[in-house]
Amino acid sequence: MDFAALSLLIETVTAGSLAEAARRLRLSPMKATRLISALEDELGVRLLHRTTRALSLTDEGLVFLPHARALVEEQAAALASVRGATAGARGLLRVSASLAFGRQVLAPLVAQFMATHPEVQVELRLTDALVDIVAEGIDLAIRIAELGDSTLIARRLADNPRRLVASPAYVERFGAPATLADLSRHACLTSIAQPQWSFDTATGNHVVRLAGRFTTNSIDAIHEACLGGLGIANLSEWNVREDLAQGRLRAIPLDDATPEPLALWAVYPSRRLVPAKVRLFIEALALRLKPGSAGAQA
């Protein structure tokens, strides 16, 4: 069975079209059509419903898809076993992360990683929405959150401390809160998905629901609103370190509470087979995030 055809079938389902799958795999449209047709001829069934407007799996395609994925994974595992753990990274690496983290940390790392591994292509998808990495064919997602129950595999990369910050203009006009209770009297910049902040106190964890005139689904937008003097933000330390050093933002320490720290996680679909491109990128990111490294100062 042609593994190129199997990979194309999987990519077609992920991309939603044969043309897009061919583009991602760097195949000509004619070659892609021939591969799918040959696979259907070999199996003796039609796998895809193809129209000018939509593409979907047939019933037989739905049954065959998990077997195709298993075959491709087994092929990769077999190749890895003979090439050894030190085999170089190759192929397309799809990485998902938040806009802010991707812009500040991942984009510079990707440039270095691709220079070190010239046989790797990288597709960096940046969004503040939660991505279904299996459905969208993502190899690796970087998440900054408490992870819920999942069949995905997660590796903790680093601590992610957060800080309350505000612009000098906001502090001069409205003052700064001294205690957790004071926060309710200030404009707080929250996300639509998470309008509450968690704090560590002497008596345990406290979750405070806050409100302000501005809310958004983008961490970058919260950051910019904070720089513009709209209120107090609760942002990751890596996201505000330079602003604090340059005086564009001021830290707002509370006497009785500190923002609950989160963690940076690398999340990927399977422990059974971790391709070299994924494993090496995770190692490069973990090294970059180590305290004292150049990346940790980014």
N, C-alpha and C positions, 0 to 999 in steps of 0.2 A: 504494500500500500504506500502511495506517494505521501511522504511526510510534508512536502511543500503544499500539497492539496489540503491535507488535514489542517495545517497551520492557517491556510487561507480561509477555510471554512470557519474556524474559530474566530479569526479576525473579522470576517464578514459579519458575523453575528454581533460582535462587539461594536463595530463601526456603524452598522445599520445599512450598509450598502457595499456591493461588490467593488464599485469604483473606488470608494474611500479605502477599503481594505487593500486593494491593489496598490494604491498610492503609498499607504503606510509600509507595505512590504516591498515596495520598489519593483513592482511587476507592471508590465504593460496591461491595459484592459483586455487585449486579445489573449495574452498568456493566462490571465486570471480566469477568464471564461472557459478556456480549454481545460485548465486544471480542475475546475468544479465539474465540468461536463464529464471528464474522464473518471473522476471519483464517483459520480452518479452512475456511470456506465458500469464501473467495477462492482458497485454495490447492487446494481439492478433496481434502484429506486431513485425518485426525485427527492433531493434534500432541501431545496429552496423554492419558494414561490417567488417568481420575479415578475414584476410589472414595471411600467414606466414611472410609477410614483412610490412604490413600496416594495420591501423585501421582507420575507418572513420564512421561518422554518416550516417545512411540512411536518406531519405527525412522525414520519420516519426520520426526518432531520432532528426533531426533538429527542427522539430515542437514541440516535447515533451520536449526538453532540458530546455527552459526557464520556463516551468511549473514545472519541477523537481527542479530547483533552487528555485523557489518561494515556493514550498512545504517544502523544507529543511529549508529555512529561516523562514517560519511560524512556523515550529516545534521548532526551536531554540528560537523564540520569545515567544512561549507558555511556554516553559520550563523556560525561564528567568523570565516570569511574575509570576510564582508560586515559583521559588527559591529566587526571590528578587534580588535587585541590588547588594547586598553584597555577592552573591554566588561566590564561588571560581572559579578561572580559570581552565580550563581543555581542553584537546584535542591538536591537532597539530596547532601551530602558525607559519605561514610562513611570514618572514620579509625580505624585500629587502632594500639594502642601497649601497652607494658607498664603494669601497674597503677600502679607508682610514678611513672613518667614522666608518665603520663596525669593522675594526681592532682595532682602538683606543678607540672607545666609546661603540659600541654596544656589542662586544664580552664580555667585562668584565661585562656589565649590564646583558646580557643573563645568565651568570653563576649565578649571584645573584638572578635573577628572577626565574630561574628554581629551585633553592634551596628553595625559598619562596613558590613556587607553584609546588609541586612535581607531580601533575597530568597533567602538561603541557609538551609537546614535542615541540622543536623549530627547525625550518629549516631556517637557516640564509643564504640568497643568496646575495652575494656581487658582484657587477658589476658597472662599471662607465657608462654603457649604460642605456638609458631610457627603463624601463620595462613596458609592458602592464600588469598591475596588475590583471585586470579582466581575460584576456586570459590565464594568467599563474597561476591563482588561488592564488595570493598573498593576505594575510590578511591585511598587513600593509607595506607601503613603506615610507622610510625617505628620503626626498628630500631637497637639498640645492640649491634653485634657485627661480627665479621669476616664479610663476605658471601661465600657460596660462589658457584659458577657458577650462573647463572640467566638465564632469558629476560626477567626483569623489568628495569625501568630503575631505577637507583639514583643519587641525588644526595647527595654528602657535604655535610652541613650544618655540622658543627662537631666539634672534638676532644671526647673524652669521657674525661678523666683519672680514674683511680680511686685510692682511698686505703684503706690498712689502718686499721681503727678498732676500738676496744673501749670499753666503759663504764669510768668511773673505778673502779667496784666490782670489775670483773674485774682491772684492772691492779693494784689494791691487794692483791688476794688472790693472784694468780698471777704478777704481774710482766709485763713486756713483752718480746717477742723482740727481739734486737738484730741478728740475721743471718737469712738465709734458712733455714739449717739449724735454727735455733731454733724455727721455726714448727711443725715436726713434734712438738714437745713441748707444744704448746698446742691448746686446743679451737678449731677453725676451723669457721665456719658456712658450709657450702657448699650449692649447689643440687643437686637430684637429677640434673638433666640435665647438670650440669657440676661434678663433684667435684674438679676440678683448677684451679689458678690459674697464670697465666702471669706471668713477671717478666722485666724487662730488667736485665741485669747487664753487668759490664765484659767478659765473655767471650761475650755473646750472650743469646739468649732461653732461659729455662729454664721448663719446665712442671713443677709440683710437685703431686702427688696428695696431698690432705689429708683428714683425717677428724676427726670430732667426734661428740658425742652427739646433735647436732641437725642434721637436713637437711630441706629442703623444696623445693617447686616454685615458691615465691613469694618474690620479692625483698623485698616488704613484710614478709613474715614473718621473713626473715633480719634485716632492719633492726630490727624489734621485739625479736627475740631478742637482738640485740647490745645494744640499749638496756637489756634486762633482765639483762645480765651473763652470758649463756650462752657467750660466746666472742668471737673476733676475726672481723670481716667484711671483705670486699673489695668496697667499694661505690663507685658513681659519686660524683664530687665534688659534683655538684648535689644528690645525695640526702642528703648528710651535712653540708653547709656550715652550715646553721643549728644542727644539733646540736653541731658543734664550737664554733661561736661562743658557744652558750649553756652549754657545759661538760657537756652530756649525754653526749658521746662524746669520746674522746681519739684523736688521730692516733698511729699506730704506725709511725714511720719505721725502715727497715732500713738498716744500714750498707753492705750489699753488693748491694742490689736495690731496684727500684721496681716496683709493679704495672704490667703492660703496659697502656698506654692503648688504648681502643677509639675508635670514631667513631660519631657520630650520622648515620644515613642516612634519607633520604626515599625510599621504594620505591613505585613505581607500575607499572601494567601495560603502558603503551605510550608510546613516545616520539613516535609519529606524531600523536597527538592528546592534548594535555594540556588539559583543560577549564579555563576561567578560575577556577572554584572551587578546583581543585587547585593550579594555578600560584600563585594569590594566597595560599593558605594556606601553601604551602611558603615563599614569600617572607616572610610574616609570621613564621613560625617561625624562619627563618634570621636575621632581624633580631633577634628576641627572644633568640636564643642567642649573639649577638655579645658578646665580652668587654666588660664595662662597662655593658651594657644592663640594664634592670630585670629582664628575664626571666632573664638569666645569673646574677643574684643570687638567683633563686628557690630 
